[in-house]
Amino acid sequence: MPERIQQKRTKGWRKPPGAVSVARPSKWGNPWRVWRDSRLDRWICQRDGSAHSERFSSKRDAIDASVAHFRAVAKAKFDVSELRGKDLMCFCPLDQPCHADVLLKLANEGA
């Protein structure tokens, strides 16, 4: 069963054979970014190029919102057939939600 792999920039780390990077700036990248606004003491979820943003008191809530926004448009936006059966890589920690999980599920439904 395909899985999510945490992509790294550390010396000596290599992409596993056949794995596909879905991180930014690939065509599969999640356009909703999560960042901390220290002036407001809030976590922000904002789509690339948009002035609109959502504010959250916790990083986890902002990440959840980012993944939920991605899930809402992913099925209509992407032809995920080329990802079927492949491991997907992103920089998100494996213990946190990630848009790669959404892509894995969509690509392998009924497989």
C-alpha positions in Angstrom: 0.0 0.0 0.0 1.4 3.4 -0.9 2.4 5.7 1.9 3.5 9.2 2.8 7.2 9.8 3.2 8.7 12.9 4.9 10.8 14.6 2.3 14.1 16.0 3.8 16.8 18.3 2.8 19.5 16.7 5.0 22.8 15.7 3.5 22.7 12.2 2.2 18.9 11.8 2.1 17.6 10.4 -1.2 14.2 10.1 -2.7 13.0 6.5 -2.6 12.7 5.0 -6.0 9.3 5.7 -7.6 8.2 8.2 -4.9 6.6 11.4 -6.1 7.1 14.8 -4.4 3.8 16.6 -3.8 5.4 19.5 -1.9 5.5 23.1 -3.1 6.2 24.1 -5.9 5.1 20.9 -7.6 1.8 20.9 -9.4 0.4 18.8 -6.4 1.5 21.4 -3.8 -1.1 22.7 -1.3 -1.7 26.4 -2.0 -2.9 27.0 1.6 0.0 28.0 3.7 0.2 28.0 7.5 2.3 30.5 9.3 2.5 32.2 12.7 1.7 35.9 13.1 3.6 36.9 16.3 2.0 40.3 16.3 -1.5 38.8 16.6 -0.3 35.7 18.5 -2.2 33.6 16.0 -1.7 30.9 13.4 -2.7 31.9 9.9 -4.1 29.8 7.1 -4.0 31.6 3.8 -4.2 30.6 0.2 -1.3 31.7 -2.0 -2.0 35.0 -3.7 -5.1 35.7 -1.6 -5.6 38.6 0.7 -8.1 36.6 2.7 -6.8 34.6 5.7 -8.2 32.7 8.6 -6.8 33.0 12.1 -6.4 30.2 14.7 -5.2 30.0 18.2 -3.3 26.7 17.5 -1.0 25.5 14.8 -2.9 22.2 14.6 -6.2 24.0 13.9 -4.6 26.0 11.1 -3.1 22.8 9.6 -6.4 21.1 9.8 -8.1 24.0 8.0 -5.4 24.0 5.3 -5.9 20.2 4.6 -9.7 20.6 4.7 -9.5 23.4 2.1 -7.3 21.3 -0.1 -9.6 18.3 0.3 -12.6 20.4 -0.8 -11.0 21.2 -4.2 -8.6 18.3 -4.8 -10.9 15.9 -6.5 -12.1 18.5 -9.0 -8.7 20.1 -9.6 -6.4 17.1 -10.0 -6.3 14.0 -12.1 -4.7 11.8 -9.5 -4.5 8.7 -11.6 -0.7 9.2 -12.2 -0.2 9.0 -8.4 -2.0 5.6 -8.1 0.3 3.1 -6.4 3.1 5.5 -5.7 4.5 6.7 -2.4 4.0 10.5 -1.9 6.6 12.8 -0.3 6.0 16.1 1.4 7.9 18.1 4.1 5.1 17.8 6.6 5.9 15.8 9.8 4.4 12.3 9.6 2.5 12.9 12.9 0.5 15.8 11.5 -2.2 16.0 8.8 -1.0 16.7 5.3 -2.5 17.3 1.9 -0.4 14.3 0.7 -2.8 12.1 2.8 -5.7 13.5 0.8 -3.9 12.7 -2.5 -3.0 9.2 -1.4 -6.6 8.5 -0.6 -8.0 9.9 -3.8 -5.4 8.2 -6.0 -5.9 4.8 -4.4 -9.6 4.7 -3.8 -10.9 1.3 -4.9 -7.4 0.1 -5.7 
